């Protein structure tokens, strides 16, 4: 009997779980603290993104504070030999061509983005109801957005030739030969660039605004209809307030992207005629790769980055107000 008790005690002792090191590893990795563990999981991606963003930015700031260019010889990390304490920034700010290019970019964005928004909003309203062939038309609507911008630029370059399809169509409609110099006249070239931009990026506005309209609360819309509210009353008092944040996001995204317009202008007009369509991106491209003034172009890019950051911070304020109000609400 005593031997059986001893043997059973030995078996139970051997069967007892031994202390493992996994508990210490779990504590070190923060598995017992969900917040610490989640931060640890995103740690590699955060630092990789930080390296991808910060390194080029610091390199650009470094180059902009020197007079270095590839034609001077030496590698870019030896640019300190040509340190000039930011004289490029003063030169950029005194350059009238810089301000002219910036103003032309503002004009393009100020015309193209509102047109994209209005057209996208109207098209989104049309796609709220069911109709035959809705899926096919939906796919057709999104096609321009999926085309490479360089292809769009070349396509509209061919369309707006003096003997191209646009003038050919106008000749048929008017019954006489039409040879409008779309790409060789300043205002017409600007209009051609804006048309190409609106054609390609209206679908993006359409997609964003349609998703916002589809997500509107149906009970409020039905209640307003039952109470006799007109379409404009529902649009003003229900749709617009509910879609305010979506509209702000859509406009800010398109403003930031349209400000970098390059491909279509480069292929359609090259910034001409006589710099009539030269955007800020075309301006910096010419300074960097045609005039080989890399430090000057870097200074111009930093100035644009600062200006865009200021504008974007003010534009995104409507998104920050609701968050601050929610944080002060009593639990």
Rosetta blueprint (number, residue, H / E / L):
1 X L
2 X H
3 X H
4 X H
5 X H
6 X H
7 X H
8 X H
9 X H
10 X H
11 X H
12 X H
13 X H
14 X H
15 X H
16 X L
17 X L
18 X L
19 X L
20 X L
21 X L
22 X H
23 X H
24 X H
25 X H
26 X H
27 X H
28 X H
29 X H
30 X L
31 X L
32 X L
33 X L
34 X H
35 X H
36 X H
37 X H
38 X H
39 X H
40 X H
41 X H
42 X H
43 X H
44 X H
45 X H
46 X H
47 X H
48 X H
49 X H
50 X H
51 X H
52 X H
53 X H
54 X H
55 X H
56 X H
57 X H
58 X H
59 X H
60 X H
61 X H
62 X H
63 X H
64 X H
65 X L
66 X E
67 X L
68 X L
69 X L
70 X H
71 X H
72 X H
73 X L
74 X L
75 X L
76 X H
77 X H
78 X H
79 X H
80 X H
81 X H
82 X H
83 X E
84 X L
85 X L
86 X L
87 X H
88 X H
89 X H
90 X H
91 X H
92 X H
93 X H
94 X H
95 X L
96 X H
97 X H
98 X H
99 X H
100 X H
101 X H
102 X H
103 X H
104 X H
105 X H
106 X H
107 X H
108 X H
109 X H
110 X H
111 X H
112 X H
113 X H
114 X H
115 X H
116 X H
117 X H
118 X H
119 X H
120 X H
121 X H
122 X H
123 X H
124 X H
125 X H
126 X H
127 X L
128 X L
129 X L
130 X L
131 X L
132 X L
133 X L
134 X H
135 X H
136 X H
137 X H
138 X H
139 X H
140 X H
141 X H
142 X H
143 X H
144 X H
145 X H
146 X H
147 X L
148 X L
149 X H
150 X H
151 X H
152 X H
153 X H
154 X H
155 X H
156 X H
157 X H
158 X H
159 X H
160 X L
161 X L
162 X L
163 X L
164 X L
165 X H
166 X H
167 X H
168 X H
169 X H
170 X H
171 X H
172 X H
173 X H
174 X H
175 X L
176 X L
177 X L
178 X L
179 X L
180 X L
181 X L
182 X L
183 X L
184 X L
185 X L
186 X H
187 X H
188 X H
189 X H
190 X H
191 X H
192 X H
193 X H
194 X H
195 X H
196 X H
197 X H
198 X H
199 X H
200 X H
201 X H
202 X H
203 X H
204 X H
205 X H
206 X H
207 X H
208 X H
209 X H
210 X H
211 X H
212 X H
213 X H
214 X H
215 X L
216 X L
217 X L
218 X H
219 X H
220 X H
221 X H
222 X H
223 X H
224 X H
225 X H
226 X H
227 X L
228 X L
229 X L
230 X L
231 X H
232 X H
233 X H
234 X H
235 X H
236 X H
237 X H
238 X H
239 X H
240 X H
241 X H
242 X H
243 X L
244 X H
245 X H
246 X H
247 X H
248 X H
249 X H
250 X H
251 X H
252 X H
253 X H
254 X H
255 X H
256 X H
257 X H
258 X H
259 X L
260 X L
261 X L
262 X L
263 X H
264 X H
265 X H
266 X H
267 X H
268 X H
269 X L
270 X L
271 X L
272 X L
273 X L
274 X L
275 X L
276 X L
277 X L
278 X L
279 X L
280 X H
281 X H
282 X H
283 X H
284 X H
285 X H
286 X H
287 X H
288 X H
289 X H
290 X H
291 X L
292 X L
293 X L
294 X H
295 X H
296 X H
297 X H
298 X H
299 X H
300 X H
301 X H
302 X H
303 X H
304 X H
305 X H
306 X H
307 X H
308 X H
309 X H
310 X H
311 X H
312 X H
313 X H
314 X H
315 X H
316 X L
317 X H
318 X H
319 X H
320 X H
321 X H
322 X H
323 X H
324 X H
325 X H
326 X H
327 X H
328 X L
329 X L
330 X L
331 X L
